Amino acid sequence: MKYGLNIRENGALDFLSLGALVHRLDPGPIPFRKATHCDIHVSGGEFNCAANLADCFNLNTGVATAMVDYPVGHLIAERVKAMGVKPFYKHFKHDGVRGPNMATVYSDRGHGVRAPVVFYNRCNEAAGQLKPGDFDWNAIFGQGVRWFHSGGIFAALSETTGELIVEAMKAAKAAGAVTSFDLNYRQKLWDIWGGHAKAVEVLARIVENVDVIVGNEEDLQKGLGIEGQDVESKSKLDPSAFFAIIEKAVKKFPKVKVVATTLREVHSTNRHTWGAVAWIDGKTYQSPMCELDVIDRVGGGDGYAAGFIYGLLSGASEEEAVKLGWAHGALLTTFPGDTTMATVDQVKAFAKGGSARIQR
């Protein structure tokens, strides 16, 4: 057993995630109120991890999610296929007028002193209608799955999505998969139907079945109801608040063996200082710091999670796993869109201290 985890050596799928697929409309640096065109990126935190692990790190990955049979759904499904992710879809029919729909995220990139602006249309979202019993977990996990992952945004979509995650986590554990969860606490989503108290109750029942948590100190405090110091008064690059709250988190959830997060200080929209840390089976590890010239910050955290998980799945040292996640997350911010365009060789080179000198 390494990292405090019992990771299977093989399986039909190295990684399986459960979450919502969305499409993001991106007008670049132009605010939406002045936009005349936009790019379309397929996204969703859980899918992003699966896509990154497949496309960059050459792992066999899958995603369990909702799919609406209409042109937007077809566009999204094409991108899932292009990224090499195996889909397990619960299909919904669109009525031609009201949905159900694949959610839309609107996100301009901002520039310099002007921050990015993100807003949503998740009205009548198909993924929010997913519920326990919609997937045959015995058949899916029966193929052999090494790692299972989900996240807090999906848990917050409705009264049924969190219950579906609990069902899936229990099935994953019974089948011998390592389980991970990105807390991604979003107050505005929880406020629609349950509020903070409901969030803490639902997330606690999920995390009872989780081996690896991805989330910063604010996620841990608000998502898991753990008291800690004022995170706003600390430097974003100071991991002390994160490490200080780990002891409380693992005391409350003793089955958790790994907690990981990114460190990001935003100097301007396009200039960030970037780092990463992890607590692994009682010991702490930290990446170097680097300065990022950011093209698109969306998906950087998922980039870190994917690289870190790849490190653990591949048997890298704890420090190397943190550096792989840090390097991949950094590279991901240099591409437009939410998913990777990096190669595993680029990630490994940067993790070892590679430079931006031209490659001839």
VOKOLMAR-104140 format. One record per residue (C-alpha): residue in one letter; x, y, z. Coordinates in Angstrom, 1 decimal. Layout:
% residues N
{atom "a", {X, Y, Z}} ...
% end
This chain:
% residues 360
{atom "m", {0.0, 0.0, 0.0}} {atom "k", {1.4, 3.4, -1.1}} {atom "y", {0.2, 6.9, -0.1}} {atom "g", {-2.1, 5.1, 2.4}} {atom "l", {-4.1, 4.0, -0.7}} {atom "n", {-4.8, 0.6, -2.1}} {atom "i", {-4.5, 1.3, -5.9}} {atom "r", {-5.3, -1.5, -8.2}} {atom "e", {-2.5, -2.3, -10.7}} {atom "n", {-4.9, -2.6, -13.6}} {atom "g", {-8.4, -2.4, -14.8}} {atom "a", {-10.5, -1.8, -17.9}} {atom "l", {-10.6, 1.9, -16.8}} {atom "d", {-7.9, 3.7, -15.0}} {atom "f", {-10.3, 6.5, -14.1}} {atom "l", {-14.0, 7.0, -14.1}} {atom "s", {-15.8, 10.2, -13.2}} {atom "l", {-19.5, 11.1, -12.5}} {atom "g", {-20.7, 14.7, -13.1}} {atom "a", {-22.4, 17.1, -15.4}} {atom "l", {-21.2, 18.0, -19.0}} {atom "v", {-21.6, 21.7, -19.9}} {atom "h", {-20.6, 23.8, -22.8}} {atom "r", {-18.9, 27.1, -22.2}} {atom "l", {-19.4, 30.1, -24.5}} {atom "d", {-16.1, 32.1, -24.7}} {atom "p", {-15.9, 35.5, -26.4}} {atom "g", {-12.3, 35.8, -25.4}} {atom "p", {-11.4, 39.2, -23.9}} {atom "i", {-14.6, 40.8, -25.1}} {atom "p", {-17.3, 41.3, -22.5}} {atom "f", {-20.6, 39.5, -23.4}} {atom "r", {-22.5, 42.7, -23.6}} {atom "k", {-20.3, 43.7, -26.6}} {atom "a", {-19.6, 40.2, -28.0}} {atom "t", {-20.4, 39.4, -31.6}} {atom "h", {-19.0, 35.8, -31.7}} {atom "c", {-17.7, 33.2, -29.3}} {atom "d", {-15.8, 29.9, -29.1}} {atom "i", {-17.5, 26.8, -27.6}} {atom "h", {-15.6, 24.7, -25.1}} {atom "v", {-16.9, 21.5, -23.6}} {atom "s", {-16.4, 21.3, -19.9}} {atom "g", {-17.5, 20.1, -16.5}} {atom "g", {-15.0, 19.5, -13.7}} {atom "e", {-15.3, 15.7, -13.6}} {atom "f", {-15.2, 15.4, -17.4}} {atom "n", {-12.2, 17.8, -17.5}} {atom "c", {-10.2, 15.4, -15.3}} {atom "a", {-11.2, 12.4, -17.4}} {atom "a", {-10.3, 14.2, -20.6}} {atom "n", {-7.0, 15.5, -19.3}} {atom "l", {-6.0, 12.0, -18.1}} {atom "a", {-6.9, 10.4, -21.5}} {atom "d", {-5.6, 13.1, -23.9}} {atom "c", {-2.4, 14.1, -22.1}} {atom "f", {-1.5, 11.2, -19.9}} {atom "n", {-2.8, 8.3, -22.2}} {atom "l", {-4.9, 6.6, -19.5}} {atom "n", {-8.2, 4.8, -20.2}} {atom "t", {-10.9, 7.0, -18.8}} {atom "g", {-14.7, 7.2, -18.7}} {atom "v", {-17.5, 9.6, -17.6}} {atom "a", {-21.0, 8.8, -16.3}} {atom "t", {-23.3, 11.7, -17.1}} {atom "a", {-26.5, 12.9, -18.6}} {atom "m", {-26.8, 13.4, -22.4}} {atom "v", {-29.7, 15.2, -24.2}} {atom "d", {-30.4, 14.0, -27.7}} {atom "y", {-30.4, 17.3, -29.6}} {atom "p", {-27.7, 19.3, -31.5}} {atom "v", {-26.0, 20.8, -28.4}} {atom "g", {-25.8, 17.3, -26.9}} {atom "h", {-24.4, 16.0, -30.2}} {atom "l", {-21.7, 18.7, -30.2}} {atom "i", {-20.7, 17.8, -26.6}} {atom "a", {-20.7, 14.1, -27.3}} {atom "e", {-18.4, 14.6, -30.2}} {atom "r", {-15.9, 16.4, -28.0}} {atom "v", {-16.1, 13.7, -25.4}} {atom "k", {-15.2, 11.2, -28.1}} {atom "a", {-12.4, 13.4, -29.5}} {atom "m", {-10.8, 13.6, -26.1}} {atom "g", {-10.7, 9.8, -25.8}} {atom "v", {-13.2, 9.5, -22.9}} {atom "k", {-15.6, 6.5, -22.8}} {atom "p", {-19.1, 7.8, -22.1}} {atom "f", {-21.7, 6.1, -19.9}} {atom "y", {-24.8, 8.2, -20.8}} {atom "k", {-28.2, 8.5, -19.2}} {atom "h", {-30.1, 9.8, -22.3}} {atom "f", {-32.8, 12.4, -22.2}} {atom "k", {-35.1, 13.6, -25.0}} {atom "h", {-35.4, 17.3, -25.7}} {atom "d", {-39.0, 18.6, -26.2}} {atom "g", {-37.9, 21.1, -28.8}} {atom "v", {-38.8, 24.1, -26.6}} {atom "r", {-38.0, 23.8, -22.9}} {atom "g", {-35.5, 21.0, -22.7}} {atom "p", {-34.2, 19.3, -20.7}} {atom "n", {-31.0, 21.0, -21.6}} {atom "m", {-27.2, 20.7, -21.5}} {atom "a", {-26.1, 23.5, -19.2}} {atom "t", {-24.5, 26.7, -20.6}} {atom "v", {-21.6, 28.5, -19.0}} {atom "y", {-20.8, 32.1, -20.2}} {atom "s", {-17.3, 33.1, -19.4}} {atom "d", {-15.2, 36.0, -20.9}} {atom "r", {-11.5, 35.9, -20.2}} {atom "g", {-11.1, 39.5, -19.0}} {atom "h", {-7.7, 41.1, -19.4}} {atom "g", {-5.2, 42.8, -17.1}} {atom "v", {-7.0, 44.8, -14.4}} {atom "r", {-10.4, 43.5, -15.7}} {atom "a", {-11.4, 40.2, -14.1}} {atom "p", {-13.1, 37.4, -16.0}} {atom "v", {-16.9, 37.3, -15.6}} {atom "v", {-18.7, 33.9, -15.3}} {atom "f", {-22.4, 33.3, -15.2}} {atom "y", {-24.7, 30.3, -16.0}} {atom "n", {-27.9, 29.0, -17.5}} {atom "r", {-28.5, 25.7, -15.7}} {atom "c", {-32.3, 25.9, -16.1}} {atom "n", {-33.9, 22.5, -16.6}} {atom "e", {-30.5, 20.9, -16.8}} {atom "a", {-30.6, 17.2, -17.6}} {atom "a", {-27.7, 16.4, -15.3}} {atom "g", {-29.6, 17.9, -12.3}} {atom "q", {-32.3, 15.2, -13.0}} {atom "l", {-29.9, 12.3, -12.5}} {atom "k", {-30.8, 10.2, -9.5}} {atom "p", {-29.9, 6.9, -7.8}} {atom "g", {-30.6, 3.9, -10.1}} {atom "d", {-29.8, 5.7, -13.3}} {atom "f", {-26.5, 3.8, -13.8}} {atom "d", {-25.7, 0.1, -13.5}} {atom "w", {-22.7, 0.5, -11.3}} {atom "n", {-22.2, -3.3, -10.9}} {atom "a", {-21.8, -3.6, -14.6}} {atom "i", {-19.6, -0.5, -14.9}} {atom "f", {-17.3, -1.3, -12.0}} {atom "g", {-17.4, -5.0, -12.8}} {atom "q", {-15.1, -4.2, -15.8}} {atom "g", {-12.4, -3.1, -13.3}} {atom "v", {-12.0, 0.6, -12.4}} {atom "r", {-8.9, 1.8, -10.6}} {atom "w", {-10.1, 5.3, -9.6}} {atom "f", {-13.5, 6.9, -9.2}} {atom "h", {-14.0, 10.7, -9.0}} {atom "s", {-16.9, 13.2, -8.6}} {atom "g", {-17.3, 16.8, -7.4}} {atom "g", {-19.2, 19.3, -5.3}} {atom "i", {-20.7, 21.3, -8.2}} {atom "f", {-22.5, 18.2, -9.4}} {atom "a", {-23.6, 17.4, -5.8}} {atom "a", {-25.1, 20.9, -5.5}} {atom "l", {-27.3, 20.7, -8.7}} {atom "s", {-30.3, 19.1, -7.1}} {atom "e", {-31.7, 17.0, -4.2}} {atom "t", {-30.9, 13.8, -6.2}} {atom "t", {-27.4, 14.3, -7.6}} {atom "g", {-25.7, 14.1, -4.2}} {atom "e", {-27.6, 10.9, -3.5}} {atom "l", {-26.4, 9.5, -6.8}} {atom "i", {-22.8, 10.3, -5.8}} {atom "v", {-23.2, 8.5, -2.5}} {atom "e", {-24.6, 5.5, -4.3}} {atom "a", {-21.7, 5.5, -6.8}} {atom "m", {-19.0, 6.0, -4.1}} {atom "k", {-20.3, 3.0, -2.2}} {atom "a", {-20.3, 0.9, -5.4}} {atom "a", {-16.8, 2.1, -6.2}} {atom "k", {-15.4, 1.2, -2.8}} {atom "a", {-17.1, -2.2, -2.9}} {atom "a", {-15.4, -2.8, -6.2}} {atom "g", {-12.0, -1.9, -4.9}} {atom "a", {-11.6, 1.5, -6.6}} {atom "v", {-9.8, 4.5, -5.0}} {atom "t", {-12.3, 7.3, -4.6}} {atom "s", {-11.7, 11.1, -4.9}} {atom "f", {-13.9, 14.2, -4.6}} {atom "d", {-13.3, 17.8, -5.5}} {atom "l", {-15.2, 19.8, -2.9}} {atom "n", {-15.7, 22.8, -5.3}} {atom "y", {-18.0, 24.6, -2.9}} {atom "r", {-20.4, 26.9, -4.7}} {atom "q", {-22.7, 28.8, -2.3}} {atom "k", {-25.0, 30.1, -5.1}} {atom "l", {-25.8, 26.6, -6.2}} {atom "w", {-26.6, 25.3, -2.8}} {atom "d", {-28.7, 28.3, -1.9}} {atom "i", {-31.2, 27.5, -4.7}} {atom "w", {-32.5, 24.4, -2.9}} {atom "g", {-30.8, 23.6, 0.4}} {atom "g", {-28.5, 26.2, 1.7}} {atom "h", {-25.3, 25.8, 3.7}} {atom "a", {-26.7, 23.4, 6.3}} {atom "k", {-27.9, 21.0, 3.6}} {atom "a", {-24.5, 21.3, 1.8}} {atom "v", {-22.6, 20.2, 4.9}} {atom "e", {-25.0, 17.3, 5.5}} {atom "v", {-24.8, 16.0, 1.9}} {atom "l", {-21.1, 16.5, 1.4}} {atom "a", {-20.4, 14.7, 4.8}} {atom "r", {-22.2, 11.6, 3.6}} {atom "i", {-20.2, 11.7, 0.4}} {atom "v", {-16.8, 12.2, 2.0}} {atom "e", {-17.4, 9.3, 4.4}} {atom "n", {-16.7, 7.2, 1.3}} {atom "v", {-13.8, 9.2, -0.1}} {atom "d", {-10.0, 8.5, 0.0}} {atom "v", {-8.7, 11.6, -1.7}} {atom "i", {-10.1, 15.2, -1.3}} {atom "v", {-9.3, 18.0, -3.7}} {atom "g", {-10.1, 21.4, -2.2}} {atom "n", {-8.6, 24.5, -0.6}} {atom "e", {-9.0, 25.6, 3.0}} {atom "e", {-12.2, 27.6, 2.2}} {atom "d", {-13.7, 24.5, 0.5}} {atom "l", {-12.9, 22.4, 3.6}} {atom "q", {-14.3, 25.0, 6.0}} {atom "k", {-17.5, 25.7, 4.1}} {atom "g", {-18.1, 22.4, 2.5}} {atom "l", {-17.4, 20.2, 5.4}} {atom "g", {-18.4, 22.6, 8.2}} {atom "i", {-14.9, 22.7, 9.8}} {atom "e", {-13.9, 25.7, 11.8}} {atom "g", {-10.6, 27.4, 10.9}} {atom "q", {-8.9, 30.7, 10.7}} {atom "d", {-10.0, 33.6, 8.4}} {atom "v", {-8.7, 32.4, 5.0}} {atom "e", {-9.0, 35.9, 3.5}} {atom "s", {-6.4, 37.3, 6.0}} {atom "k", {-3.7, 34.9, 4.8}} {atom "s", {-1.6, 35.1, 1.7}} {atom "k", {-3.0, 32.9, -1.1}} {atom "l", {0.5, 31.4, -1.4}} {atom "d", {0.8, 30.5, 2.3}} {atom "p", {-0.2, 26.8, 2.8}} {atom "s", {-0.3, 27.1, 6.6}} {atom "a", {-4.1, 27.7, 6.7}} {atom "f", {-4.6, 24.6, 4.5}} {atom "f", {-2.3, 22.4, 6.5}} {atom "a", {-3.8, 23.7, 9.8}} {atom "i", {-7.3, 22.6, 8.9}} {atom "i", {-6.2, 19.1, 7.6}} {atom "e", {-5.9, 17.7, 11.1}} {atom "k", {-9.5, 18.7, 11.9}} {atom "a", {-10.7, 17.4, 8.5}} {atom "v", {-9.1, 13.9, 8.9}} {atom "k", {-10.3, 13.7, 12.5}} {atom "k", {-13.8, 14.2, 11.3}} {atom "f", {-13.3, 11.9, 8.2}} {atom "p", {-10.6, 9.4, 9.2}} {atom "k", {-10.9, 7.4, 6.0}} {atom "v", {-9.4, 10.3, 4.0}} {atom "k", {-5.8, 9.7, 3.3}} {atom "v", {-4.9, 12.5, 0.8}} {atom "v", {-5.9, 16.1, 0.6}} {atom "a", {-4.6, 18.3, -2.2}} {atom "t", {-5.0, 21.9, -3.5}} {atom "t", {-3.5, 24.6, -5.6}} {atom "l", {-2.1, 27.9, -4.4}} {atom "r", {-2.8, 30.9, -6.6}} {atom "e", {-2.0, 34.6, -6.1}} {atom "v", {-3.8, 36.7, -8.8}} {atom "h", {-1.7, 39.8, -9.6}} {atom "s", {-3.8, 40.6, -12.7}} {atom "t", {-6.1, 38.5, -14.9}} {atom "n", {-3.1, 37.4, -17.0}} {atom "r", {-0.4, 37.2, -14.4}} {atom "h", {-0.6, 34.7, -11.5}} {atom "t", {1.8, 33.1, -9.1}} {atom "w", {1.1, 29.4, -9.0}} {atom "g", {1.9, 26.6, -6.6}} {atom "a", {0.4, 23.4, -5.2}} {atom "v", {0.5, 21.4, -2.0}} {atom "a", {-0.7, 18.0, -0.7}} {atom "w", {-1.1, 16.2, 2.5}} {atom "i", {-0.5, 12.5, 1.9}} {atom "d", {-0.9, 9.9, 4.6}} {atom "g", {0.2, 12.3, 7.3}} {atom "k", {3.0, 14.1, 5.5}} {atom "t", {3.0, 17.4, 3.6}} {atom "y", {4.5, 18.2, 0.2}} {atom "q", {4.8, 21.4, -1.7}} {atom "s", {5.6, 22.3, -5.3}} {atom "p", {7.9, 25.1, -6.5}} {atom "m", {6.3, 28.5, -7.3}} {atom "c", {6.1, 29.8, -10.8}} {atom "e", {4.8, 32.9, -12.6}} {atom "l", {2.0, 32.3, -15.1}} {atom "d", {1.2, 34.4, -18.2}} {atom "v", {-2.4, 33.2, -18.4}} {atom "i", {-4.4, 32.9, -21.5}} {atom "d", {-7.5, 31.2, -19.9}} {atom "r", {-7.6, 30.3, -16.2}} {atom "v", {-10.7, 28.1, -16.4}} {atom "g", {-9.8, 24.5, -15.7}} {atom "g", {-6.5, 25.1, -14.1}} {atom "g", {-7.6, 23.4, -10.9}} {atom "d", {-8.8, 20.3, -12.8}} {atom "g", {-5.5, 20.3, -14.6}} {atom "y", {-3.7, 20.1, -11.3}} {atom "a", {-6.1, 17.3, -10.1}} {atom "a", {-5.5, 15.3, -13.2}} {atom "g", {-1.7, 15.5, -13.1}} {atom "f", {-1.7, 14.7, -9.4}} {atom "i", {-3.9, 11.7, -9.9}} {atom "y", {-1.8, 10.5, -12.8}} {atom "g", {1.2, 10.7, -10.5}} {atom "l", {-0.5, 8.5, -7.9}} {atom "l", {-1.8, 6.1, -10.5}} {atom "s", {1.6, 5.7, -12.1}} {atom "g", {3.4, 5.1, -8.8}} {atom "a", {5.4, 8.3, -8.7}} {atom "s", {6.8, 9.6, -5.4}} {atom "e", {4.6, 11.9, -3.4}} {atom "e", {6.7, 15.0, -4.3}} {atom "e", {6.7, 14.0, -8.0}} {atom "a", {3.0, 13.6, -8.0}} {atom "v", {2.5, 17.1, -6.6}} {atom "k", {4.9, 18.5, -9.2}} {atom "l", {3.2, 16.7, -12.1}} {atom "g", {-0.1, 18.2, -11.0}} {atom "w", {1.4, 21.6, -10.6}} {atom "a", {3.1, 21.5, -14.0}} {atom "h", {0.0, 20.3, -15.8}} {atom "g", {-2.2, 22.9, -14.2}} {atom "a", {0.3, 25.6, -15.1}} {atom "l", {0.4, 24.5, -18.7}} {atom "l", {-3.3, 24.2, -19.0}} {atom "t", {-3.7, 28.0, -18.3}} {atom "t", {-1.6, 28.6, -21.5}} {atom "f", {-4.3, 27.1, -23.7}} {atom "p", {-7.8, 28.4, -24.5}} {atom "g", {-10.6, 26.2, -23.2}} {atom "d", {-11.1, 24.0, -20.1}} {atom "t", {-9.2, 20.8, -21.1}} {atom "t", {-5.6, 20.0, -21.9}} {atom "m", {-3.6, 20.5, -25.1}} {atom "a", {-0.3, 19.5, -23.3}} {atom "t", {1.6, 16.3, -23.9}} {atom "v", {2.9, 14.1, -21.1}} {atom "d", {6.5, 14.9, -22.1}} {atom "q", {5.8, 18.6, -21.8}} {atom "v", {4.4, 18.1, -18.3}} {atom "k", {7.2, 15.9, -17.1}} {atom "a", {9.8, 18.3, -18.5}} {atom "f", {8.2, 21.3, -16.7}} {atom "a", {7.8, 19.3, -13.5}} {atom "k", {11.6, 18.7, -13.6}} {atom "g", {12.4, 22.4, -14.1}} {atom "g", {12.0, 22.8, -17.9}} {atom "s", {12.1, 26.3, -19.4}} {atom "a", {10.1, 28.1, -22.2}} {atom "r", {13.0, 28.1, -24.6}} {atom "i", {12.0, 27.3, -28.1}} {atom "q", {11.9, 23.6, -29.0}} {atom "r", {13.5, 22.9, -32.3}} 
% end
